[in-house]
Each structure stands twice: as C-alpha cells, then as structure tokens.
Amino acid sequence: MLSLIGLTVLITLVLLVIFLGLIFFKPPVYRLTGKNLVSLFELALSGEATESDWDIFIGVPIRYDDDLEKIRLTCEQLTENKAVYADSKRRLCLEPEARRALEAFIQNLSL
C-alpha cells in the first residue's frame, strides 16, 4: 500500500514538472526587426553575406510585420530572377538591380 502511494506521488511530481516546463519554457522564436535587415543588407552589399544568411531570410515568412514581409517578398523575387545568387564560395553576389533595391531598403529602414 505504501509503495502505491509513493508511486502515485512520484508520477504526480513528474507530471507537474513536465506541465510547468511546457508553460514556462517556450521554444525560441525567429523574429526579425528592421535593424536585423539593415545589417543583413549591409553584409550583402559588402560581399560578406553567405547564401545561408540570405536563404534563411527569404525562406521564413514575416507574419508579424507587413512592411518587412513586403521587403522579404521583393528579395525573394530578386533571387528568383537571378539578381541575387551565390558564387562558388557560397558568398552572395548582387546584380545592379538587387544592389539598388537593397540600398533603397536600407535607406527606408534607417528612417
């Protein structure tokens, strides 16, 4: 009888710990700001951004900010039109069209 009570208490404690863990420990959230985009665009313009940096940016919808989502969609379109591509070292390369767009985005986001 005593082992049954002990087992019940142990199961209750384990379930309580799991429940509290689910409440208080949330998964990380990928949340971009205008400052993050300015940094990415500056890296891209200087030739220091990687293909992975760019792919992560254009691959994740920005549902919480319509203006940033419009920028992301424009950048996605630039990639599809081959205005943004990677070289053999996986560094981002920009055609003049993409360069002008990123410079305009930096200017608008810095206001």
N, C-alpha and C positions, 0 to 999 in steps of 0.2 A: 504494500500500500504506500509506504514512504517513497519507494523508487518511482512509483507512478506520479506522485505529487511533484517530486524533483524533476522528472522528465517533463511534466506539464509546465513547470516554472521555466525550465531551460528553453523549451520550444517557444514559450511566450516571450522571453527575453530576446531570443534570436529574431523572431518576427518583429518585435518592437525596434530593434536595431536596424533591420532592413527597411522598415517603414520610415523611420526617421532619416535614414540615409537617402532614401528616394525623395523625401521632402526637401532636405537642406542642401544636397549636393546635386546641382544641375549640370548638365553637360555643357562644355564650352560653346559659345556662340560666335560665329564668324560675322562680325558687324563692322562694315566699312564706314568711314567718315570721309568728308571732303579732303581733310588733311592727308589721309591714307592714299587717296587717289592722286593728289598732287605729288606726293613722294614717289609713287609708282610711275607717274608720267615723267617726272624729272629723271628717274633712273632710266626709263625707256629712251628719252631724248639724248641722254649722255652715253647710251650704249651699254649700260651696266645691268639692265633688267634681263632676266632669263625668260626663256619660253615658259617655264613652270610658273613664274610670277604672273605672267600675262594670262596663261590658261586658267589659273585659279580665279583671277579677277573676272574674266569673261564667262566662266563656267558656272558661277553661283549667282542666281537672281537676287536683286536687292529689293526686297518686298516692302521694306520699311521707309524707303525714300524714293519717291517717283522721279525726282531730278537726277539722282545718282543712277537710277535704273535706266533712264534715257541715255545717259553717258555710256553706261555699260553696253547697252544695245548698239549704240553707234560704234563703239570699239569692236564689238563682236562682228558687226557688218564690215568694218575695215579689215578685219582678219579674214573674213570670208572672201573679200575682194582682193586679197593678197597684198594689201597696202601695209600690213604688218605680218612679218614672217620671221623665222629663226634661221640663223646661219648654221654652219657645220658644228660650231661650238655651243649651240643652243642659246646664243645671245640674240636678243630681239633686234630686228632690223626694221626700219621705217621708211616707207616711200614718202615723197614730199607731201602727198595728200594727208597721210597719217600724222606726219610731223606738224603740219598746220593745225590739224584737229586737236592734237594733244596740247599744243601751245595755247589754243583758244580755251580749252577746258581748264588749263592751269590758271589762265587769266580770270576766267569766270568764277572758279572755285576760291581764288585768293581774295575776292572782294568781300 
